[in-house]
Amino acid sequence: MSFEPDQREELRRKFDQFADDRDPAVRSQLVEGHLGLAEYLARRFSNRGEPLEDLVQVASLGLLKAVDRFEPTRGVEFSTYATHTIVGELKRHFRDKGWAVRAPRRMQELYLRLGKVVSSLSQDLGRSPTIPELAADAQVSEEEVLEALEAGQAYRFSSLDAPSGAGEDDDGDTLSSHLGGDDPRLLEAEHRAALSPLIERLPPRDQTILHLRFFVGMTQSEIAGQMGISQMHVSRLLARSLDQLRAAASES
C-alpha cells in the first residue's frame, strides 16, 4: 500500500507516540490506516471456501497484533512486518479449522492424485520431482499443482504423513517424505507485495530494468543489449533505483 510523504510522516509519528504511551486512540488510527493491507492479504486466501468477510476479520486481528508488537526503532518497514503477522494469522486460522473448511473438490482430488505422482516420479528420477515435472506428469498447470499442494496442507494437515498410496510395500513412504521445505517463492511474493507500491514510483525505464535484473534474472550485459544502452549505464540506473527504494522503505 502506498502513502503520500505527509501521510507516511504522520504514521511514523503516531507509531513513535504509540510506542511511548500506548494510547488506544492512536492505536485505532494506526489500525484504520492499514486496513487496506489487511483486506488485500485476506483476498489472497479467498479461494479456500471461507467467506471473505470472515477472512478480513482474521486479517484485521493480525493487523491489531502487528500494531501492538511493532517496534519503530528497529528500522523495519511496518507494512513488511505486518504482512508476515497477518499472513501467519490467516494460515493459523485455516490450520485450526482443519476439514471444517473444505477445499474445492477438484483440488482435493488433485492433491490425492499428486501423492501417487510424487512417489512414482521420485522412484523414476531418484530425487524429489520439481513443480514443472509434477505438472507435466499430472497434465495440469504449475499453478494448479501449487494450489493443490497448498490446499492439501491447509485443509488436511495430517494427510502429509499418511501413506502416499503408491503401493502395498511403501513401508512408511509418505507424501511429506518426498516434498522439500517451504517454497522460498512464498516469502518472495510477500516481499514483492510490500515493494510493489515503491517500485511503481520509479520511472518506467527503471522499473523495466529492475524487473529484468531481479525477476527475470538477466545479467547487466543482457539488459544493456535489450535496452540499447551501455552496461555502465545499466549499473548506474540500478544503483540509483535501489538507493531510492531503500530511502522510500525507510520513510514508510
BELFEN-V799342 format. One record per run of one state. SS is the DSSP state (A for helix, B for strand, O for the rest). FROM is the first residue (numbers start at 1). TO is the last residue. Records with the same first field share a line. If there is no record, write none. Layout:
SS: FROM-TO ; FROM-TO
This chain:
O: 1-4 ; 22-23 ; 34-34 ; 44-51 ; 70-71 ; 75-77 ; 101-104 ; 126-130 ; 139-141 ; 156-156 ; 162-162 ; 164-173 ; 175-183 ; 200-203 ; 217-219 ; 228-230 ; 252-252
A: 5-21 ; 24-33 ; 35-43 ; 52-69 ; 72-74 ; 78-100 ; 105-125 ; 131-138 ; 142-155 ; 157-161 ; 184-199 ; 204-216 ; 220-227 ; 231-251
B: 163-163 ; 174-174
